[in-house]
Amino acid sequence: MPFYRAMHLAWGDQPNGLIQTGQRDTRYLFPPIAHEPTTQTGLSHKAGALSMARNAPGTATGSFSILLSDLTGLDADPKATDPDAQAGYAVFGHVVSGMDVVRAIFDQPLSPTAGEGVMKGQMLANPVKVISVRRVHLPPPVPAPVNP
C-alpha cells in the first residue's frame, strides 16, 4: 500500500496540503466503514491528522490522508447547506512522530500527467511504499493543578 498522492495547496502557510495512501486495487478493498464526523469525535483536521478518504459519507474503505497543515474546512459543518460539507471527513488519528517523513513524501516529484480530474498532477512520480505503521496509545492527559 504506497503513498501515491501529494496535494500541494498554493495558499496559506507552507507546506500546505496532504499526502494520501491506500489500496487502489478494487479486488483488495475493505468493506465501507461507518462515517464518524468530527462533530462526534471531537477531532479536527489539524497538521498531522489522519483522515479517511471517501466519496460520500459511509463509503471510506481503506485510503487515508495525512495532513501537512491545518485544513479545518474538511471538518464537519452542521450549519452548511451542502450535505457533504455537513458530514465533513473523518479524522481517526494523529501522527505523534515522523512528520519529517511525511514532509519527505510530500516533497517527492509529481507526475504532470498521472491522475484524473482534480487529482491530475497530484500523483507521485514514484509512489512511496509503506513499510510499517504502529498504533500508539497515548497516556491520558494529566489534569492541571487546582489553585486553592
C-alpha positions, 0 to 999 in steps of 0.5 A: 500500500504506497503513498501515491498522492501529494496535494500541494495547496498554493495558499496559506502557510507552507507546506500546505496540503496532504499526502494520501495512501491506500489500496487502489486495487478494487479486488483488495478493498475493505468493506465501507466503514461507518462515517464518524464526523468530527462533530462526534469525535471531537477531532479536527483536521489539524497538521498531522491528522489522519483522515479517511478518504471517501466519496460520500459519507459511509463509503471510506474503505481503506485510503487515508490522508495525512495532513501537512497543515491545518485544513479545518474546512474538511471538518464537519459543518452542521450549519452548511447547506451542502450535505457533504460539507455537513458530514465533513471527513473523518479524522481517526488519528494523529501522527505523534512522530515522523512528520519529517517523513511525511514532509519527505513524501510530500516533497517527492516529484509529481507526475504532470500527467498521472491522475484524473480530474482534480487529482491530475498532477497530484500523483507521485512520480514514484509512489512511496511504499509503506513499510510499517505503521504502529498504533500508539496509545497515548497516556491520558492527559494529566489534569492541571493543578487546582489553585486553592 
